[in-house]
């Protein structure tokens, strides 16, 4: 057995460890086991030590056996490698010795690099319908600055009700700003309750959008026609009896959601269509509100009155409903200022809490995403503890992304975002449904504005190509993720090894999310759904964690010692001068190197794996940005010295100076 190793050591920390053969512990070289394996030869060990005060390498005497063996044959080749490595290290010594360290400049450059990377990635992932309109950006910035730090449940609620297709979602978007609700010229688009914050003057309140309210006196066929509920699309695998039952329950579920929104609100905006005129459904809804909610402040708003002169004439016929009509236009904004003045006149001002700490009161958002009919709305209802979303075997029941704030197991609050099922882009295009296309777009936007994504898959269904696309989107957005295997009770003949085998299958097919924890649940029965919030809380903490520079440099040094960057054909090797964590959510690390092209993708994956093994970051993607260190110009104020980083001699100094 021939062992030839060369160990380079430099105080205070060894930057690199070169081994021509795998390392063996030194006691093994003189052990009886080694003697029995290699009785004729004794290994030759050449140790080279670099002294801190010298640029040369000192070779210690070699330990040789009296008998000549084939070790000498290897020494000739080793000498060439030693000379090459001596020249490389001497050259590296010469370039970096006596240089000063400018940590602040490197840290500032790292922040600048991360900002550029985030902007570039955001442009690449821009969704359809998103624009870079400067007016829209200024409006969002002004609204964010004006919005007070008050919890959602403390704000008064204003609910918009009315029959289908009168413009409730358009008015909702006008009041909250943006395009949060889907607006399509067809009835029955909105089904669940949709919440949004709005402010006017010194008042801030929650606006609630609801589905169209229909009366039970109408026939089932007329109800289906007004709600545009299909009995065929997305229901091919459901028996006919189940289809009819699901469709029959849809109107009552929508009305139940609207009724719950009216009961929890203090002000009701009763919206009617000024162009269509007064209808029998408007009269029945007005009687229903007057009979059951006479204690609430009701505002009759006549929508689609773009012309102020014609608006008065259009609103005049609605006096028979018993309320004072107010002509408005949700599209153009005509009359919405008067509407908001009327709303705020009945609202009590909510004071902002004292000693507000934005970081302590930070509410993480959890987006529940996945393919259709995997149980996303059932998970939301199980976590909330009420029928917050409509659950139906009809594919595409959920349209808008609905937000709900709930307390977590440790008292921390979470904002749950239920989303529509994400089908393949080709399937959505072939269906020709504008509503479904907008719903999928809302689901992707929910991923973007979330902190943690609960990626739901069905236990009995195989991992499909669409699941891989959704996983890829989650990773590119840099969001924390946990994989929720729902409907776990449908797996037959489960045992202790079933979960292990299932996890191996999921890890193999969703390799891009191999860092995400897996939770098994049955949402309909409420089994193990609380584990979702526990796992989400852990993922959010890991996503917000920051490593000290001393620990980070130690991890990088160990990774370099175990496996150095590969050489190119020209003999060049990549060098890491400095590493820092420049951002969180997700954790982002910037490596300053001599040339980023000298670090292949395999080595970058190795460094990421080493960071996860030694530092954690479970459930969150980590970004490694490799930046070529720019040569610093000579600073005349510092005596003409060039500021750079010396990783060979200044590791301890950097670690102590940069650690928090």
N, C-alpha and C positions, 0 to 999 in steps of 0.2 A: 504494500500500500504506500503510495507516494503522496506526500503532503508538502506543498510549498505555498507559504502564505506570506504576504507583505502587509504589515500593519503600519499605517501612518497615524501619528498622534500629535496633536498640537494643543497646547493649553490656551484657554481653559476648557473649551469644548471641541471634540473632534468633529471637523466639518464633513469629512468623507472617510469611508472605510473601504479599501480596495482589497478584494480577495480573488485570487485566480481560481481557487477551488472553494467549495463550501466550507464554512468555518467549523472547526472542531474545538471543543473545550480543551484547554491546555492539560488538565489532569489526565485526559484520555491518551495523550501522547506517551506517557510513561506507565500506563496501566497494563496489567497482565493480559487483558483482552487484546490490546494493541500488539503486544509482543508475540502473542500466539498467532495473530493474523499476519504480521510482517516480521518474521524472525530474522530475515537476512538483512533488512535495511532499517535504518533509523531516519526519520524525516529530517530534512534540512529546513531550518526556520530562519528566515532573514527578516530582521526587524529594523525599520527605519524610523527615526525619531526626529522631528523638526523642533529645534529649540526656539523659544519665543524670541530670543535676541539674535538669532542667526538666520540667514537666508539659505544656508546650505543644509544638506541632508547628511546625517552621520550614520554610517553603517556599523552595526555592532558585529563582533566576531560570530561567525557561523559555527553551530554545533554540528560536527561531522563524525561519522563513524570511521573506524580504522579501515574497514572493508570498503572497497569502491563498488558503487552500484550505479544504476541508471539515473540516479539523482543528478549526477554531473551533466548528463545529457540535457536535462531540463534547465540547468542553471544558465547555459549559454543563451537560451531563448528568454529566460527571465531577466538577464542583464539588459537586453534591448528594451524590454518593457520598463525596467527600472529607470534607464536613462531617459526614456521618453516621458515618464511620469515626473522625474526630477526636473526636467526642463519645463514641463507644464506648470508644476507647482511653483518653481522659482519665478517663472514669468508672472504667474498670478500673484505671488508675493510682491513682486516688484511693482505691479500695477496698483495694488491696494494698500500697501504698507504706507504708513505716515499720512493717510488720508483722514479727513475729519468726517464725522457723521452728521448729516442734516436730516434728522427724523421728521421735523415739522414739514419740510419741503416734500418729502416722500408721502407723508400722510395727506397733505393737501392735494397732491397729484393723484393719490388713490381715490379720494372723494370725487375729484373731477372725472376720473376714468369711469367710476361707477355711474355717475350722472349721465355721461355720454352713452354708456352701454344701455342704461334703462330707457333713455329716449329713443335710441335706435331700435330696441326690442319692442317698445310700445308702438312705433310706426309700423313695424312688421306685422304685429298682431292686431292692427286696427280692424275693427269689425265693420261689416256692412251697415251703412246708415250713420256711422260715426263721422263727424266732420271736425276739421280743425278751425272752425269759425271763431275768430277772435271775439266777436260779440258774445257768443255762447260761453266762451271761456271766462270773459269778464263777468258775465252774469252769475256763473257758478261760483266764481271767486268772491263776488260781493255777497251772495247768499250765504256762503260758508262763513264769511267774516261777521255777518249780521246775526246768524243763528246762535242762540244762546246754548250754554251747556246744561240743558235740562233733559232729564230722562223722558223717554217717549210716553211711559205710562202716567207721568205727571201732567202732561199737556191735555187741555180740553179737546174733544173730538167733534168734528163737523162732518156729517154724513150726507152724501149725495144719493138720492133715490129717484126713481122714475121708471117708466115702462122702457122696454128695449129700444135701442137705436135713437135716443133723443140727444145724445152727446154728453153723457155723464163722464166717460173717460177723457174726452177732449177738455171738459171743464176741469177735471182733476189734474190733468197735465198743465193747464194754464195756472192753476192755483199753486201747485207745488214746484213748478218749473221743470223743464225738460220733457222727455218722452218716456216717462216711467210706465204708463199704461198703454196697452195696444189700442190703437184707434183705427178701425176698419169700418167701411160703410156696409156693414151687415149686422143683423141682430144676434144677440147671444154670445158675443165675444168675451165679455167679462163674466166670470163665474164666481170666483172667490173674492173675499174682501181684500182690498189693496190699500195700504196705508202710506202716507207721505207727509213730511213736515212742511208747513207753510208759515210765513210771517208777513205781517202788514203793520207798519208803524212800530209800536212798542209791544205788539201782541204776537204770540207764536202759538200755533195750534196744529193738531193732526187732522188731515183731510182723509176721509174714507170713501173709496170708490166701491160701488156694489154692482151686482148684476141686475138685469131688468126684472122688475116685479110684475108677475102675472097673476091673475085671479083664477081660482079653481073652477069658476063657473064656465070657463071656456072648454071646448072639446079638446081631447088629447091631440088630434091631428092639427088643430089650429095652433096649439102650444108648440108642437114640434116644428111647425113651419116658421113661427115667429122666433124661436130660439135657434133655428138652423142646426138642430141636432141630427147627425147622421146615424143610421142604423147599420151601415155597412163598412165605412172606412175605419180601419184599425180594429175590426171586430171579427175577422175572418175565422179565428180559431175558437170563438165563443159560441156555444149552442144558441139556437134561435130564441128559446125561452129566456135565457139569461140576457140576450140582447134586448128583448122587449122590456124586460123588468128593469134593466139598467137605464134605458131611455125614459121609461115612465117615471123613474125616481128623479131624473135630472131637474125638472122645473121646481119640485118641492125642495131639493137641496139648494138651489140658487136662491129661492125665496127665504129659506132658513138662514142663509148667510147674510142676506140683506136685512132680515129682521134682527139678527144679532147685532149688526152694525148700528141700526136705528136705536136699539135699546141702550147701547153703551154711549151714545152721543148726547150732547147737550143742545146742539143746533142741527136742524135738518134743512137741507136745500132740496126742495121738491122741484125737479127739473122737467119741463115740458117742451114740446117742439112747436115753435111759433109758425113754421111754414106748413106743417101738417094740420095745424088747428086743433081744436078741442076734440078729444075722442072719449069713447066710453071707458076705456082703461084709465084715462086720467081722472075721470070722475070717481071711479071705484077706488083708486089709490088715495085720492083726497079724502073720501069718506073714511077709509081705513086709518089714515093718519089722524084725522079729527076725532075719531072714536077712541083710538087706543093711545095716542101720544099728544093729547091736548095740553099736557103740562110742559111740553118742549117748545122751543121757539122755532117756528116753521117759516121758511122763506120760499115763496113761489117765484122761480126764475124761468122766464120764457126764453129759450135758447134759439139760435139761428136767426137773430134779429140784427143783421149787419148794418142796416140803415136806421139811424136814430128816428127819422120821421116815420118810416114804415113800421118800425118796431113798436111804436105806441099803438098803432092801429092793430098790429098782430096780437099785442098783449091784451087788448081791450076785451076780447071774447072770453078770456080766462077769469074775469071777475066773478063769474058764476060759481067758481070753485070755493069761494068764501075766503080767499086770501088776496093780498095786494100784489098784483103781478109786477115783476121787474124785468124789462127787456134787456137781454145781454147777448153777446156772441162769444162763444168759447174759442172759436178759431181766430177771429180778429182782435179779441180783447175788449170789444165795445161793452161798456156797462159793468165790467168786472171790478172796477175800482169802487163803484157805488155798492156792488154786492159785498165786497170785503169790508167796506165801512159799516154796512148793516150787520155783518157777522161779528165784527169786533165790538160793536156797541153792546152786545149781549154777553161778551166774554169777560171773565175776570182775569186780570193780569197775573201771570205766574212769575214769581221772583226766582232769580238765579241763585242756586245754593252758594253759600259763602265758602271760602277756602277750597275752591274747586281745583283739583289736580287732574289735568287732562290725561296723564299716563295712568294714574290710579283708577280713573273712571273710564278708561278705554274699554269699549265693548267689542270683542272680536265677533266677526260675522262668519257663520258656517253655512255654506251653500250645499244643498242636497241635490246632486246631479246624477244622471244616469240615463239609460235608454227608457223608452216608454214601458209602463206597466211593470216596473220592478219594485214598486212600493214606496216611492219617495213621499207622497202625501200621507201615506199611512204612518211612516216614521215621524213626520212632522206632528201629526195628531197625537201619536203616542208620547212624544216628548213634551208637547204642550199640555196634554191632559184634557183636551176638548176637540170637537170637530172644527178645527181651524180651517181645513181645506176639504174640498169635496173629494171623496174617494169613490171611484167607479171603475168597473172593468172596461169602460169606453176609453180607447186609446186617445190621448190628447185632451183629457179632461182639464188638466191644469194648463192655462194659457200664460198668464202673467207670472212674474217672479214675486211672490208674496213674502213680506218680511214680518217676523214675529220675534219679540224680545222675551226671553225666559231666563230665570236664574239657574245657574249650574249647581253641581253637587257641593262645591266648596264655597258657595255664595257668590261666585263670579257670574256676571250676566253674559249671555250670548244672544246674538241676533241670528235667528234661523231664517234661511232663504229657501223657500220651496220653488222649484223650477219645473218647466215643462220637459217632457222626455225628448232627448236629442236623437233624432233619426239620421240616417245617412243623407248627405246633401242631395244625392241623385234621387232618393226616394221622396224627399220633400219637394224637389223640383217637379217630379213626375206627377205628384198629387195635384199640383196647381193651386194649393191653398196658400193664400197670402198670410192668413192668420198663423198657420203653422210655421211658416218661414220667420215671421216676426217673433213667435214664441221661442224658437230655437235661438234666435239672436238675443233675446232677453236672457236665456239661460247662459249663454257665453258671457254676457255682461255681468251676470250674477257671479260667475267665476272670477271675473276681473276685480269686482269690488268686494270680494270675500277675503278672509284671512285663512280659513281652513275649508277644504272641500271634502264632504262626505260622499265618496264615490260609491254609489249603490249598484250592486250586481245581484242578479237572481241566482239562488243556489242551484236549481236544476238546469238553468240555462248555461250554455257554454260561453266562454269569453270570446266575443266576436271581434271582427276588425273594427267595428264602430267603437267598441269599448277601448281598443288601443288608441284610436284617434282622440277620444275624450281624455285618456290618460296623458297622451302627448301634449294636449292643450293645457292640462293642469300643470305639467312640469314646465312648459315654456312660460306660463304666467308666473311661475315662482311661488305657487301657493302650497301651504301645508296640506297634507292629504291623509285620509284614512279610508281604507276599503271596507265597506259594509256589505257583508254577505247576508242578504235578506231572504226571508222564507226558508230559514234553516230547518224548520220542522217538516218540510216536504222531502228531505233526504231520507230514504228508507234504510233501515238496518244500520243505524249509526252506532259506532263504538268509539273507544278512546283514540284510535288511530285515524278515524275519518277526517277530523279537522287537520291533522298533520298532512295527510295525503292531499287534501283539498288545498291547503296552503301552498304546497309544493307546486301544484298545477297552476294556481293563480300566479305565483312568483315567476314561473317559467313563461307564462303567456303575457304577463304585464311586467316585463323586465324593467321598463322605464320607471316603474313605481316600486322597485324592490326594497325601497327604504320606508314604505308606508305600512303602518300597522294594520292588522286585519281584525275586524269585529264581526261576530256572528249574532244575528238577531232574528226575531219573528215579530214584526211590527203589529200585525193584526191582534195577536195575543198579548202584546206588550212585554215579551220576554227579551231580556238583555238589552233593551233600548237605552237604559241608563249608561251602559258602557260606552255608548257613542259620545256622550258629553265628556265622560272621563278621559277617553282617548283624545278627543278634540282639545281638551284643556292642556293635556301633556304636549300635544303637537304644537299648540300655540306658544307654550313656554319655550320649547326647543327652537321654534322659529324666531323668537325674540331674544335668544341668548347671544351674548357677546363674549368671545374668548379674549383673555388678556394677551398682550403681545409676547410676554415671556413664555406662556404655555404654548402659544401658536408656534413660536420659533423653535421651541423644544420638539414639538411634534414634527416640524419640517426637517430639523436636523436628524432626527431618528429615521425619518423616511429616506433622506439622502444617504444616511449611513448604511441602511439595509439595501437600498437599490439606487444607484446613481443614474443620472440621465444617460441614455445611450449615445455612443459616438456616431458621427456621420462618416461617410466614406472619406471625406477629407481630413478626418481626425479631430474635428471640432466636437466639443461637448457643451451641453447647456449648463449654465450656472445660475443659481438663485441667490440674489444679493439681499433681498429683503421681502418679508411677507407681512401683511397687515389685514385685519378684518375691517373693511371700510363701510359696511352697512349691515343691517339686520332686516328681517322680513322680506326676502329670505336672507340668510347669512351669506355675505359676499366677501370673498378674499381676493386680494390683489397681490400677485407675485411679480416682483421686479427682477427681471432676468437679463442676461446679456443678449439673447435673441430668442424670441418666442417661437420661431420656426424650428428650433433645436429640441423642442419638447413635443414629441408625437402624441397622438390622441391616447395611445395605450398608457403612456406615462402619466398623462393628465388624469386618466381614470384611476390609475394606481394611487396618485396623490389624494384624490377625492376619497377613495376607499380607506386610505390611511387616516385621513381626517375623521371619517365617520367611526372607524374602529377605536381611535384613541380619544376623540373628543365628543362623540355622541351625535347629536343632530338627527335623532330619529323622527321620522314623519315629515321632514321638510327637505326640499331640494336645497343644495348649496351650489353657489356659483363660484367658479375659479376663473379669474381673469388674469391672463399672462401678458405682462406689459414690458416692453423693452425699455430698459432704463436709459433716459436721455443723459447725454454727457453734459455735466454742469459747466457753465462758463466761469471763468476766473473772476472772483470777487475782489475788487481792488480794496474794499474796506476791510477785508480779512487778510490783507497781506499777500494777495495773489494765490492763496491756496485753493485747490479744487475740492469742493465738497462732494463726497461720495460715501459709500458704505463699505466697510471692511468686515465681511462676515467671518474672516479667519481669526481676527484679533479683537473684535468688538462685540462679540455675541453677548457676553455678560453685561457689558455696558449698555447695549441696546435693550436687553431684556429688562434691566432695572430701570432704565430711563423711560421706557414706553409703557410699562405695565401700570394699570390704574391703581 
